[in-house]
Amino acid sequence: MLALVILTVATALVFNFTNGFHDTANAMATTIATQAMSPRAAVALAAVLNLIGAFLSVAVAATIASGIVDQTKITVPVIFAGLVGAIIWNVITWYKGIPSSSSHALVGGVLGSVLVAEGSSGVLWGGLGSKVAAPALVAPFVCGAAAIVATRVALRLTRSRRADSTATGFRLSQVLSSSLVALAHGTNDAQKTMGVIVLTLVAGDRLAPGAGVPNWVKVSCAVAVALGTFSGGWRVIRTLGTQVTTVEPAQGFSAETASATTILASTFFGFSLSTTQVVSGGVVGTGVARAGEVVHWSVVRRMVSAWVLTVPAAGLVGAVAEETVSAFASATLGVIVVAAVTACILAVLFALARRTNVTADNVLDGIAPAAPVIDEPVVPILAAR
């Protein structure tokens, strides 16, 4: 059993790493798109703030650990299978450059494996509806509406000022607003993996039901999501920052402020929110708010289609993984086999991605140069004081 627990905890940290590089765009896509910061400086700042944010709350971790599935009916192999579903869907959507939800991939993967192993009795449907489904439906529209209002107010307040000075001011403000989004992302998304690891420890008799999150779990999850964030996630950044709409500095600041407020509010209430959907709603909202701006609705439809598919697709992979593990007489052997197959699938996807590689050097190809970017975000702020 100890070997199973160790393998599952390691798999959870791999998921957290993919969560980091998949969701870097949540915090920094608009800041990079407006060239308020250089791509490398932006992801470095996001990584640090994700690390810090992971320690600020455990409300979402409690939701994942005890609010969605019945702890008394869950087993370690079932959790492992759910993580496999989440990881594979995360990497597929990253490869396609689609800003889908890592959070819902995790929920979907775990639901699929639980339904195969325990049936519907293993799922807490009330918690799933109130803590996951309802926020998923409401949050993008709330953030989009807030972004529309914020963008129109910002443009109206600055319409009589020089365009170049206004843009510079908003770019500096974006350093702060995007930092708040990154911090908020850490408070919400890092918590999900903490909850899964707690669930694993309870199922493996390494932790009492209802126990809090051990410190080593907090630290390991914070480091994993920060490392994933630092690795980039450039494919999703290109989509969200450049292909939904043209993002000007005022729009970027407005979208980031609306997104951070929505995410922090959901974290306070313990909602397992999709930060990807929130930020995407904010970006669309800024495009709608600006007169004459074009929102590329074909890209938006592709994103929404991925959102709809995330839970069932990750759930299907999780279910197949659980069936495969249970087919072996030894659960440990089944987990090892599924882990090996998963590693092969990921290796193929990463190899394919290298053929059309998106990096910090080409993520903004096609966007006209702007004012000099901020390569070291802290220095200009201190100098301004």
C-alpha positions, -999 to +999 in steps of 0.1 A: +000+000+000+028+024+007+042+020-028+007+028-042+005+059-020+039+071-031+031+066-068-002+084-065+012+113-046+040+116-073+013+115-100-007+142-082+025+164-083+029+158-120-007+169-125+001+201-105+031+207-127+009+205-158-016+227-141+011+253-137+023+254-174-012+250-187-026+279-167+003+304-169-018+322-194-044+329-168-021+354-151+002+367-178-013+363-213-027+399-215+004+414-198+026+397-223+003+406-252+004+443-244+042+440-238+039+454-204+065+428-194+088+405-213+076+369-216+103+355-195+100+381-167+062+376-167+063+339-162+091+342-135+069+366-116+039+344-120+058+314-107+069+332-075+034+345-068+018+311-075+042+297-049+032+323-023-005+321-031-005+283-025+001+290+013-027+316+018-058+293+019-069+257+022-106+262+016-105+248-019-084+219-008-111+210+017-137+210-011-117+186-033-107+164-003-142+159+012-168+179-008-170+159-041-165+122-034-172+100-004-138+096+015-150+063+029-155+047-005-124+060-023-093+039-028-057+049-038-059+032-073-091+051-080-075+084-072-045+075-094-067+067-123-085+100-119-052+119-120-043+101-152-074+113-169-067+149-158-031+149-169-037+135-203-065+159-210-044+188-197-015+180-221-038+174-251-054+208-247-020+224-241-008+209-273-038+223-292-033+257-275-067+256-259-072+274-226-093+247-210-098+241-173-072+221-153-096+222-124-125+206-143-101+180-158-092+170-123-128+168-112-138+149-143-109+124-141-117+116-104-155+114-112-149+089-140-127+066-119-150+068-089-181+060-110-164+029-124-151+017-091-180+026-067-210+037-089-229+069-083-230+063-045-193+073-044-201+109-056-214+137-034-237+152-060-248+181-039-212+192-033-204+187-070-233+209-080-228+237-055-190+239-054-181+231-089-209+231-115-226+263-104-194+284-102-184+270-137-216+283-152-217+317-135-181+328-131-171+335-167-201+357-172-196+375-139-159+382-148-168+392-184-194+417-172-170+431-147-143+434-174-168+452-197-176+478-170-139+482-160-128+486-196-154+513-204-146+532-172-109+531-178-113+543-214-137+571-205-114+583-177-084+585-199-099+596-233-087+632-229-051+622-221-022+615-244-024+579-258+013+572-252+013+583-216-020+565-209-006+533-224+025+535-203+005+540-171-017+510-178+013+489-186+028+497-153-005+490-136-007+457-154+024+445-135+004+449-103-029+435-117-014+405-133+006+398-101-027+398-082-041+372-108-011+350-103-014+352-065-051+344-068-044+315-091-020+300-064-047+304-038-072+284-059-055+260-082-026+247-060-052+239-034-069+213-057-038+190-057-034+194-020-070+181-017-062+151-039-031+142-019-050+145+013-077+122-002-049+098-011-034+098+023-068+092+039-075+063+015-041+048+021-046+050+059-018+076+063-041+103+075-073+104+095-105+114+078-112+151+083-076+159+090-061+191+078-035+195+050+000+185+063+028+211+058+048+189+035+018+186+012+015+224+010+051+229+003+054+202-024+022+214-042+034+250-041+067+241-056+052+219-083+028+245-095+055+272-094+079+251-115+051+243-140+043+280-142+080+289-148+082+264-177+060+287-197+029+273-214+035+295-244+010+277-267-020+287-244-005+322-238-005+328-276-042+318-279-055+338-250-033+368-254-033+373-292-061+352-309-093+361-289-091+398-294-065+426-297-056+435-261-046+471-254-030+481-221-063+495-207-081+463-216-054+441-201-055+459-168-093+457-167-094+420-175-068+412-150-084+432-122-118+416-129-103+381-130-083+385-098-114+398-079-136+369-091-109+342-083-102+355-048-139+357-040-144+321-051-114+310-030-128+327+001-160+306-003-141+274-012-154+271-047-133+249-070-133+275-097-119+273-132-094+302-133-090+296-170-127+302-177-127+333-155-097+349-172-111+339-207-144+356-198-125+387-188-106+388-220-137+384-241-154+411-220-127+436-227-130+429-265-168+434-263-164+467-243-141+484-267-159+501-296-149+488-330-129+459-315-131+425-331-137+394-309-127+363-328-158+342-320-145+311-338-117+310-312-141+316-284-164+288-297-134+264-297-126+273-261-162+268-250-163+235-268-133+224-248-149+236-216-180+215-223-159+184-232-134+187-203-153+168-176-166+140-197-134+136-217-112+135-186-138+113-169-136+088-198-098+086-196-101+082-158-127+055-162-105+036-187-075+039-164-095+026-135-108-004-155-072-012-166-058-010-131-086-032-117-079-058-145-047-068-128-046-091-098-021-067-081-032-031-079+004-020-077+012-037-110-018-022-126-008+013-115+027+008-128+014-004-162-010+025-165+017+049-155+040+036-182+014+039-209+006+074-197+043+083-199+044+071-235+013+091-245+028+122-230+061+116-247+044+114-280+024+146-274+055+166-263+074+153-294+046+164-317+046+198-300+083+204-308+075+203-345+055+236-341+074+249-310+061+280-293+086+297-271+091+330-253+109+342-285+080+337-309+049+338-287+041+373-299+048+368-336+026+391-356+021+417-329+036+451-336+064+463-312+053+485-284+071+506-259+101+489-241+090+460-220+098+457-183+124+430-180+127+433-142+093+441-129+103+451-093+129+478-103+106+502-121+081+501-093+107+508-067+122+536-088+088+552-092+086+555-054 
